[in-house]
């Protein structure tokens, strides 16, 4: 059996697809769904293909 990462016990629910601990709300999947690392590492609210921008200089010489 697999140990729960948040408790000192084995996962109470474990099968061929993964394990689940209802006490701690922890799910481990043996075969994770398809995903792209860029989707996980992207900053929330910023599209992955957004270019970096810097604020424009709004100061005026007097």
C-alpha positions as CSV (number, residue, x, y, z in Angstrom):
1,X,0.0,0.0,0.0
2,X,1.0,3.6,-0.6
3,X,1.5,6.0,2.3
4,X,-0.6,9.2,2.5
5,X,1.6,12.3,2.2
6,X,-0.4,14.2,4.8
7,X,-0.8,11.5,7.4
8,X,1.0,8.6,9.0
9,X,-1.2,6.0,7.4
10,X,-1.8,4.1,4.1
11,X,-4.3,5.4,1.6
12,X,-7.6,3.9,2.6
13,X,-8.8,3.8,-1.1
14,X,-6.3,2.4,-3.7
15,X,-6.8,0.7,-7.0
16,X,-5.2,0.3,-10.5
17,X,-5.9,4.0,-11.4
18,X,-4.6,5.7,-8.2
19,X,-5.2,6.3,-4.5
20,X,-7.4,8.6,-2.4
21,X,-7.4,9.7,1.2
22,X,-10.8,11.3,2.1
23,X,-9.5,12.4,5.5
24,X,-6.9,14.7,3.9
25,X,-8.4,15.2,0.4
26,X,-5.3,13.8,-1.2
27,X,-5.5,12.1,-4.7
28,X,-2.6,10.4,-6.4
29,X,-3.0,9.2,-10.0
30,X,-0.8,6.5,-11.3
31,X,-1.4,7.6,-14.9
32,X,-1.9,11.4,-14.9
33,X,-4.2,13.0,-17.6
34,X,-2.5,14.6,-20.6
35,X,-1.3,18.1,-19.9
36,X,1.4,20.5,-21.0
37,X,4.0,21.7,-18.5
38,X,3.5,25.2,-19.9
39,X,-0.2,25.1,-18.8
40,X,1.0,24.4,-15.2
41,X,3.8,26.9,-15.1
42,X,2.0,29.8,-16.7
43,X,1.2,32.8,-14.5
44,X,-2.6,32.9,-13.8
45,X,-4.5,35.2,-16.2
46,X,-1.5,35.5,-18.6
47,X,-1.7,33.7,-21.9
48,X,1.3,31.4,-22.5
49,X,2.2,33.2,-25.7
50,X,2.0,36.7,-24.2
51,X,5.2,38.8,-24.7
52,X,6.7,40.5,-21.8
53,X,5.9,44.2,-21.7
54,X,7.3,47.0,-19.7
55,X,5.4,50.1,-18.6
56,X,6.0,52.9,-21.0
57,X,7.8,56.0,-19.8
58,X,5.1,58.6,-19.1
59,X,7.3,61.2,-17.7
60,X,7.6,64.5,-19.6
61,X,10.6,66.8,-19.6
62,X,9.7,70.3,-18.5
